[in-house]
Amino acid sequence: MTAPEHTTSYYADSANDKNLRPSLNGNITSDICVIGAGFTGLSSAIHLAEKGFNVTVLEAKRVGFGASGRNGGQIVHSYSRDIDFIEKHYGKEVGTEMGKMAFEGGRIIRRFAEQYNIDCHLKDGGIFAACNEKQLRELEGKKALWEAHGHKDLELLSASSIKDHIGSEIYAGGLLDKSGGHFHPLNLALGEAAAVESMGGQIFEDSEVIRIEEGDKPVVYTANGSVTCDFIVVAGNAYLGGLIPKLQSKAIPCGTQVIATEVLTEAQQKQLLPKDNCVEDCNYLLDYYRLSNEGRLIYGGGVTYGAREPSKIESMIVPNMLKTFPQLKGTKVDFAWTGNFLLTLMRLPQFGRISKNMYYAQGYSGHGLTCTHLAGKIMSEVITGDSQRYDVFAGLPQYPFPGGRMFRVPFTAMGAFYYNLRDKMGF
């Protein structure tokens, strides 16, 4: 049987640890069984192991195989829907409580990297780039909103001052978040896995969960073994498949595409991103980019609905890259890959309980790097009897996509087309 391999990404090519962990073979017991070795699962495992629990993580493919090891590698605070949207739709109290947690995920990432000595090239500074005056006014509102919730490390950039950070002519301004940042996401995931193992936890790769037997002592089955445990954390997200049908109906997998160029000259790097910040624009179908540690431009964007694999990733991304940086015409693309995230109807994460001792967190809607790490901490809290913060997320309504399995993809694509048209027309 062939061992599962990561996608052909720059991250996989430059991973610190390319060794395959063993698959589960036999029947074992554990305090906690975590399904999925992405950031939600790994953060849960670390926080629970730090509290003294014996933790077992089951991964169908490889550590960081899904979105956690394929994304843009950017620390972006808050949620896919911001705090003002939450306040408007779910009330001031819910908005206040979620606002208290909106900036915690980035701090958890930095703690993990420092405490467990994870070599992931973590760098500070992220920019939201406005493509028109309307978006710039919205960034002014975001700055005021975030500052009202205690987040002060922000600087508004004018059309001229943003050029000190980005060597492009297309932006009307931006917002610099000095506590944002960027890193090598797969190496962070691999470092977090090593942290779990350093505390006695076990991680099994190539160990797809095929069945769960609920009960006071639930049993999680793979093809060649099982884990009997006290609690289960379901953290498969867009790669969970049909294991738990009730979760599958709550969200839709979507793909995003990423490329990495050849290594640029030092002069090119200084011209494109002189302060080495990461960037995402403010469009609904946004572009995002940054420099890797050795000087490749990592540029991502585009969305495919229903986890469809696009046939020509470069043709989707390179035109946008050249619109932003026409000076890169003729630059070679060394890597191109796609990865899936899980989109919810309200674009807010979904936390919940499947049974009395089985919890899940999913559906970060493209804003997962920080919220997954927060989710892991919250999973550890609710399992140890503190449900206050978990209840805030679990209390949010979780609507299925309209149209059922047959029509949810075209309905979602139609909505995205509408918002993309609004972006292009600037209204």
C-alpha positions as CSV (number, residue, x, y, z in Angstrom):
1,M,0.0,0.0,0.0
2,T,1.4,3.4,-1.0
3,A,1.8,5.9,1.9
4,P,-0.2,9.1,1.5
5,E,1.7,12.1,0.3
6,H,1.2,15.8,0.7
7,T,0.1,17.9,-2.3
8,T,2.8,19.1,-4.6
9,S,3.1,22.4,-2.8
10,Y,6.1,24.6,-1.9
11,Y,5.3,23.9,1.8
12,A,5.5,20.1,1.3
13,D,8.8,20.5,-0.7
14,S,10.3,22.6,2.1
15,A,8.9,20.7,5.1
16,N,11.1,20.3,8.1
17,D,9.9,16.7,8.7
18,K,9.1,14.5,5.8
19,N,8.9,11.2,7.7
20,L,5.6,9.3,7.8
21,R,4.2,8.6,11.2
22,P,2.9,5.1,11.9
23,S,-0.7,4.1,11.2
24,L,-2.9,2.7,13.9
25,N,-2.6,-1.0,14.1
26,G,-4.5,-2.5,17.1
27,N,-6.9,-1.5,19.8
28,I,-5.8,1.2,22.3
29,T,-7.3,3.3,25.0
30,S,-6.8,7.1,25.5
31,D,-8.4,9.9,27.5
32,I,-9.0,11.9,24.3
33,C,-9.3,10.9,20.7
34,V,-8.9,13.8,18.2
35,I,-10.0,13.2,14.6
36,G,-7.8,15.2,12.2
37,A,-4.2,16.5,12.5
38,G,-4.8,20.0,11.2
39,F,-4.7,23.1,13.3
40,T,-8.0,22.5,15.1
41,G,-7.0,19.0,16.1
42,L,-3.4,19.9,16.9
43,S,-4.3,22.9,19.0
44,S,-6.9,20.8,20.9
45,A,-4.3,18.1,21.4
46,I,-1.7,20.5,22.8
47,H,-4.1,22.3,25.1
48,L,-5.5,19.0,26.4
49,A,-2.0,17.4,26.8
50,E,-0.9,20.5,28.7
51,K,-3.7,19.8,31.1
52,G,-2.5,16.3,31.7
53,F,-4.7,14.3,29.4
54,N,-3.5,11.3,27.4
55,V,-4.3,12.3,23.8
56,T,-4.4,10.3,20.6
57,V,-4.7,12.0,17.2
58,L,-6.0,10.0,14.1
59,E,-5.2,11.5,10.7
60,A,-6.5,10.0,7.5
61,K,-3.5,11.3,5.4
62,R,-0.6,13.3,6.9
63,V,-0.2,15.9,9.6
64,G,-1.3,19.2,8.0
65,F,-2.5,17.5,4.8
66,G,-5.5,19.7,4.4
67,A,-6.0,23.4,4.6
68,S,-3.6,23.7,7.6
69,G,-0.7,22.8,5.4
70,R,-1.7,24.5,2.2
71,N,-2.9,28.0,3.0
72,G,-1.4,31.4,2.6
73,G,0.3,31.3,6.0
74,Q,-1.1,34.6,7.3
75,I,-2.1,35.6,10.8
76,V,-5.4,37.4,10.1
77,H,-7.4,38.3,13.2
78,S,-11.2,38.1,13.9
79,Y,-13.5,36.0,11.9
80,S,-14.7,35.8,8.3
81,R,-17.6,38.0,9.4
82,D,-16.4,40.7,11.7
83,I,-17.5,41.7,15.1
84,D,-20.0,44.4,13.9
85,F,-21.8,41.8,11.8
86,I,-22.1,39.5,14.8
87,E,-23.4,42.3,17.0
88,K,-26.0,43.3,14.3
89,H,-27.3,39.8,13.8
90,Y,-26.9,38.1,17.2
91,G,-26.9,40.9,19.7
92,K,-24.5,43.2,21.5
93,E,-23.7,40.6,24.2
94,V,-22.6,37.9,21.8
95,G,-20.6,40.4,19.8
96,T,-18.8,41.6,22.9
97,E,-17.9,38.1,24.0
98,M,-16.7,37.1,20.5
99,G,-14.8,40.4,20.3
100,K,-12.9,39.3,23.5
101,M,-11.7,36.2,21.6
102,A,-11.2,37.7,18.2
103,F,-7.5,38.4,18.6
104,E,-6.5,35.4,20.8
105,G,-5.7,32.9,18.1
106,G,-2.6,34.9,16.9
107,R,-1.3,35.0,20.5
108,I,-1.7,31.2,20.7
109,I,0.3,30.7,17.5
110,R,3.1,32.8,18.8
111,R,3.1,31.0,22.2
112,F,3.3,27.6,20.5
113,A,6.1,28.7,18.2
114,E,8.2,30.1,21.1
115,Q,7.4,27.6,23.8
116,Y,7.9,24.5,21.6
117,N,10.8,26.0,19.6
118,I,9.0,25.6,16.2
119,D,11.0,26.6,13.2
120,C,8.3,28.1,11.0
121,H,9.9,31.5,10.0
122,L,7.3,33.5,11.9
123,K,7.4,37.2,11.0
124,D,5.3,40.2,12.1
125,G,3.1,42.5,10.1
126,G,0.0,42.1,7.9
127,I,-1.8,44.5,5.6
128,F,-5.4,44.8,4.4
129,A,-5.1,46.5,1.1
130,A,-8.0,48.6,-0.3
131,C,-8.7,48.3,-4.0
132,N,-10.9,51.4,-4.0
133,E,-12.1,54.3,-1.9
134,K,-15.1,52.4,-0.6
135,Q,-12.9,49.6,0.8
136,L,-10.6,52.2,2.3
137,R,-13.6,53.7,4.2
138,E,-14.5,50.3,5.4
139,L,-10.9,49.8,6.7
140,E,-11.3,53.0,8.6
141,G,-14.4,51.5,10.2
142,K,-12.5,48.2,10.9
143,K,-9.8,50.1,12.7
144,A,-12.3,51.9,14.9
145,L,-14.2,48.6,15.5
146,W,-11.1,46.6,16.5
147,E,-9.7,49.4,18.7
148,A,-13.1,49.5,20.5
149,H,-12.5,45.8,21.3
150,G,-9.0,46.5,22.6
151,H,-6.9,45.8,19.6
152,K,-4.5,48.8,19.2
153,D,-1.7,47.7,16.9
154,L,-3.2,49.3,13.8
155,E,-2.1,52.0,11.4
156,L,-4.2,53.4,8.5
157,L,-2.2,53.7,5.3
158,S,-3.0,56.3,2.6
159,A,-2.6,55.7,-1.2
160,S,0.9,57.1,-0.9
161,S,2.1,55.5,2.4
162,I,1.0,52.0,1.4
163,K,3.7,52.2,-1.3
164,D,6.2,52.1,1.4
165,H,5.0,48.6,2.1
166,I,3.8,47.3,-1.3
167,G,5.4,48.0,-4.6
168,S,2.2,48.2,-6.5
169,E,0.1,51.0,-8.0
170,I,-3.3,49.4,-7.6
171,Y,-4.3,50.2,-4.0
172,A,-6.2,53.2,-2.6
173,G,-4.7,52.7,0.8
174,G,-4.7,50.0,3.5
175,L,-4.6,49.0,7.2
176,L,-1.4,47.7,8.7
177,D,-2.0,45.3,11.6
178,K,1.4,45.1,13.4
179,S,0.3,42.1,15.3
180,G,-0.6,40.2,12.1
181,G,2.1,38.2,10.5
182,H,3.1,35.2,8.4
183,F,4.8,31.9,8.6
184,H,5.3,28.5,7.0
185,P,2.0,26.8,7.9
186,L,3.0,23.2,7.3
187,N,6.1,23.5,9.4
188,L,4.0,25.1,12.2
189,A,1.7,22.1,12.0
190,L,4.6,19.6,12.1
191,G,6.1,21.5,15.0
192,E,2.7,21.4,16.9
193,A,2.5,17.6,16.2
194,A,6.0,17.2,17.7
195,A,4.8,19.2,20.7
196,V,1.9,16.8,21.3
197,E,4.3,13.9,21.1
198,S,6.7,15.6,23.5
199,M,4.0,15.4,26.2
200,G,3.2,11.8,25.6
201,G,0.5,12.1,23.0
202,Q,0.3,9.8,20.0
203,I,-0.3,10.7,16.4
204,F,-1.2,8.1,13.8
205,E,-1.1,9.0,10.1
206,D,-2.7,7.0,7.3
207,S,-5.4,6.2,9.8
208,E,-8.8,7.2,8.4
209,V,-11.7,7.0,10.8
210,I,-14.4,4.8,9.3
211,R,-16.9,4.5,12.2
212,I,-17.6,5.9,15.6
213,E,-19.5,3.9,18.3
214,E,-21.0,6.4,20.7
215,G,-21.5,5.7,24.4
216,D,-20.1,6.4,27.8
217,K,-16.8,5.1,26.5
218,P,-17.0,5.9,22.7
219,V,-14.9,3.8,20.3
220,V,-13.3,5.3,17.2
221,Y,-12.5,2.7,14.5
222,T,-10.0,2.8,11.7
223,A,-9.4,0.0,9.1
224,N,-6.8,-1.7,11.3
225,G,-7.5,-0.6,14.9
226,S,-9.6,1.4,17.3
227,V,-9.3,4.0,20.1
228,T,-11.6,3.6,23.2
229,C,-11.7,7.0,24.9
230,D,-13.6,9.4,27.3
231,F,-14.0,12.2,24.8
232,I,-13.8,12.8,21.0
233,V,-12.9,16.0,19.3
234,V,-14.0,16.0,15.6
235,A,-11.6,18.3,13.7
236,G,-11.7,17.0,10.1
237,N,-13.2,20.2,8.7
238,A,-13.3,20.3,4.8
239,Y,-11.6,16.8,4.7
240,L,-14.0,15.1,7.1
241,G,-16.0,13.6,4.2
242,G,-19.2,11.7,5.1
243,L,-18.1,10.3,8.4
244,I,-20.7,12.4,10.3
245,P,-23.6,13.3,7.9
246,K,-25.2,15.9,10.1
247,L,-21.9,17.9,10.0
248,Q,-21.6,17.5,6.2
249,S,-24.9,19.2,5.6
250,K,-23.9,22.3,7.6
251,A,-21.2,23.6,5.3
252,I,-19.6,23.3,1.9
253,P,-16.0,22.6,1.0
254,C,-14.4,25.2,-1.2
255,G,-11.0,25.3,-2.9
256,T,-8.4,28.1,-3.0
257,Q,-5.4,28.2,-5.3
258,V,-1.9,29.1,-4.5
259,I,1.4,29.5,-6.5
260,A,5.0,30.1,-5.4
261,T,7.4,31.7,-7.8
262,E,11.0,31.0,-8.3
263,V,13.3,32.6,-5.7
264,L,13.4,36.3,-6.5
265,T,16.4,38.5,-6.3
266,E,17.0,40.6,-3.2
267,A,16.3,43.7,-5.3
268,Q,12.9,42.2,-6.5
269,Q,11.9,41.3,-2.9
270,K,12.7,44.8,-1.7
271,Q,10.7,46.3,-4.6
272,L,7.6,44.1,-4.0
273,L,7.4,44.0,-0.2
274,P,10.1,46.2,1.2
275,K,9.0,45.6,4.9
276,D,8.3,41.9,4.4
277,N,4.6,42.2,5.4
278,C,1.9,39.8,4.2
279,V,-1.0,41.2,2.3
280,E,-4.6,40.4,1.6
281,D,-6.9,42.7,-0.4
282,C,-10.5,43.6,0.6
283,N,-12.4,42.0,-2.3
284,Y,-15.0,39.3,-1.6
285,L,-12.9,36.9,-3.8
286,L,-9.7,38.2,-2.3
287,D,-6.1,37.8,-3.3
288,Y,-3.4,37.3,-0.7
289,Y,0.4,37.1,-0.9
290,R,3.7,37.3,1.0
291,L,7.4,36.4,0.6
292,S,8.7,33.0,1.8
293,N,11.7,32.9,4.0
294,E,14.1,32.4,1.0
295,G,12.3,35.0,-1.2
296,R,9.6,33.3,-3.3
297,L,6.4,35.2,-3.8
298,I,3.6,33.1,-2.5
299,Y,0.4,34.4,-4.2
300,G,-3.1,32.9,-3.7
301,G,-6.7,33.6,-4.5
302,G,-9.7,32.4,-6.4
303,V,-12.4,30.0,-5.1
304,T,-13.8,26.8,-6.5
305,Y,-17.0,25.6,-4.9
306,G,-17.6,22.0,-3.9
307,A,-13.9,21.2,-3.6
308,R,-13.5,20.9,-7.4
309,E,-9.9,20.5,-8.5
310,P,-9.1,23.2,-11.1
311,S,-7.2,22.0,-14.1
312,K,-4.9,25.0,-14.6
313,I,-4.1,26.7,-11.3
314,E,-1.5,29.0,-12.8
315,S,-4.0,30.4,-15.3
316,M,-6.3,31.4,-12.4
317,I,-3.7,33.1,-10.3
318,V,-0.9,34.5,-12.5
319,P,-3.1,37.1,-14.2
320,N,-4.0,38.5,-10.8
321,M,-0.4,38.4,-9.7
322,L,0.7,40.4,-12.8
323,K,-2.1,42.9,-12.3
324,T,-0.7,43.6,-8.8
325,F,3.0,43.3,-9.8
326,P,3.4,43.8,-13.6
327,Q,7.1,43.9,-13.0
328,L,7.0,40.1,-12.5
329,K,6.1,39.3,-16.1
330,G,8.2,36.4,-17.2
331,T,8.9,35.2,-13.7
332,K,8.8,31.4,-13.4
333,V,6.2,29.6,-11.2
334,D,7.9,26.7,-9.4
335,F,4.9,25.4,-7.4
336,A,1.1,25.5,-7.9
337,W,-1.5,23.8,-5.6
338,T,-5.0,23.9,-4.3
339,G,-6.5,23.3,-0.9
340,N,-10.0,23.1,0.6
341,F,-11.5,25.2,3.3
342,L,-15.0,24.8,4.7
343,L,-17.6,27.5,4.1
344,T,-20.7,28.0,6.3
345,L,-23.8,29.9,5.1
346,M,-23.2,32.7,7.6
347,R,-19.4,32.6,7.2
348,L,-19.0,32.0,11.0
349,P,-17.3,29.0,12.6
350,Q,-19.5,26.2,13.9
351,F,-18.9,24.7,17.3
352,G,-21.1,22.0,18.8
353,R,-21.7,18.7,20.5
354,I,-22.7,15.6,18.7
355,S,-23.2,13.5,21.8
356,K,-22.5,14.1,25.5
357,N,-18.8,13.4,25.0
358,M,-18.1,14.2,21.3
359,Y,-17.4,17.8,20.3
360,Y,-16.7,19.5,16.9
361,A,-15.3,22.7,15.5
362,Q,-15.4,23.5,11.8
363,G,-16.3,26.0,9.1
364,Y,-13.9,28.9,9.5
365,S,-14.8,30.1,6.0
366,G,-11.3,31.1,4.9
367,H,-10.3,32.7,8.2
368,G,-9.0,29.6,9.9
369,L,-5.4,30.1,10.9
370,T,-6.1,32.0,14.0
371,C,-9.6,30.7,14.8
372,T,-8.5,27.1,14.6
373,H,-6.0,27.7,17.3
374,L,-8.6,29.4,19.5
375,A,-11.0,26.5,18.8
376,G,-8.4,24.1,20.2
377,K,-8.2,26.0,23.4
378,I,-12.0,26.2,23.7
379,M,-12.3,22.5,23.1
380,S,-10.0,21.9,26.0
381,E,-12.0,24.2,28.2
382,V,-15.4,22.6,27.6
383,I,-14.0,19.1,28.1
384,T,-12.6,20.2,31.5
385,G,-16.0,21.6,32.5
386,D,-15.7,25.3,31.5
387,S,-18.3,25.8,28.8
388,Q,-18.6,29.6,29.0
389,R,-16.7,30.5,25.8
390,Y,-17.7,27.3,24.0
391,D,-21.4,28.2,24.6
392,V,-20.9,31.6,22.8
393,F,-19.9,29.8,19.6
394,A,-22.3,26.9,20.0
395,G,-25.2,29.3,20.5
396,L,-24.8,30.7,16.9
397,P,-27.3,29.3,14.5
398,Q,-26.0,26.7,12.1
399,Y,-28.0,26.9,8.9
400,P,-27.8,24.3,6.1
401,F,-27.0,25.7,2.6
402,P,-30.2,26.1,0.5
403,G,-30.8,23.7,-2.3
404,G,-29.6,20.6,-0.6
405,R,-26.5,18.7,-1.9
406,M,-27.5,19.1,-5.6
407,F,-27.9,22.9,-5.7
408,R,-25.8,24.3,-2.9
409,V,-22.7,24.6,-5.1
410,P,-24.4,26.6,-8.0
411,F,-26.3,28.8,-5.5
412,T,-23.1,29.6,-3.6
413,A,-21.2,30.3,-6.9
414,M,-24.0,32.7,-8.0
415,G,-23.7,34.6,-4.7
416,A,-20.0,34.8,-5.1
417,F,-20.4,36.1,-8.7
418,Y,-22.7,38.9,-7.4
419,Y,-20.2,40.0,-4.7
420,N,-17.3,39.8,-7.0
421,L,-19.2,42.0,-9.5
422,R,-19.8,44.6,-6.7
423,D,-16.1,44.6,-5.9
424,K,-15.1,45.2,-9.5
425,M,-17.6,48.1,-9.9
426,G,-16.7,49.6,-6.5
427,F,-20.1,49.6,-4.9
